[in-house]
Amino acid sequence: SQDEAAKLPDLVVAQGLKNKILTEIKLIDTTAPKPNQTGVISFKLTAIGIYSVLLNFLRAIESLNLPVAFESTNLTRQNDRFSLEATIKVFFR
């Protein structure tokens, strides 16, 4: 449902805290479902942390009980940390 999909920011922040990384997630757009099509909520995610921890964080997001797709990702190194920017889409009916 759209209500479940809208919970993604809270789930991402919780995973960020659990993995001890800095996260920020912002709503980009919402597309309402049409007959025989799903609706989509798009978010922009920024996360900063150690590479292996960021990977665990991404795996945790993928394993959520939501149909999530990473539309784009950008990973850059900043000394011993990495900065991840991603566009995430959550689908709902």
N, C-alpha and C positions, 0 to 999 in steps of 0.2 A: 504494500500500500504506500501511498505518498507519505503518510505519517511515519512509517517505518524508514523509508528512504531519507526523510528529513533528519533522522537521528544520526546520520553519518558523522557530522561534525563532533558530536559528543563522544561517539565511539572512537574517532581518530584522536581526539584530545586525551581520552583515557589510555589508549595504546601508547601515545607519546609519553605520558607520565610513567606508565609501566616500563617503557624502554629507556626512560631518562634522556629523551631528546626534546628539543624545542620544536613545537609545531604551531602552525597557523593555518586555518582553513576558512575560506570565504565562499559564499554562494556566488555563482556566476549567472546561472539562468535556470528556469524551470519551464519545461514543455509539458502541457497537460496531455494525457493519453487520448487517442482518438479510437474509433471503432477498429478492432483488430490490430492495434498498435500500442506499444507501451509508452508511458510517459518517462521523462528523463529530468533528473536534477543534476546540474553540473556544478562542481566545486573546484576551486584552485587551492592546492595544498602546497605549503612550504614546510620543510622539515630539515633540521640541522643536527648532525651527530656523527659518530664514528661509523665508518662504512658498514661493518658487520652488524651493528645495531640497527642501522637504517634498513638493511636487508630483512632483518627479523621483523621490524616494524611494518614493512610492505607485505610480508607474508601474513602477518596478523590481520591487516586490512583485507587482503584477498580471502582470508578464511572466515570473514564475518558472514552472517546469515543474510547478506544482501547481494543482489546481482550487481556487482561493481566491475567497471572497466576503466583501465588507465588509458586515456586518449592520447596524452603526450607526457613525456618525462624529460627532465633536464637535470643532470647531476654534475656539479662542479666541486672541485677540491679547494678547500680553504685551510691551508696548513695541515694539521692532523685531523681535521673534520671535513665533512662533505655537506653540501647544501643541495637538497632535492626540491625541485619545483615540478609539480604534476597537475594535470587536469584530470579529474576523476568524474565519471558519470555513474549515477545510480539509476537503475531502471525500475519502474513500478507500473502497476495496472490500477 
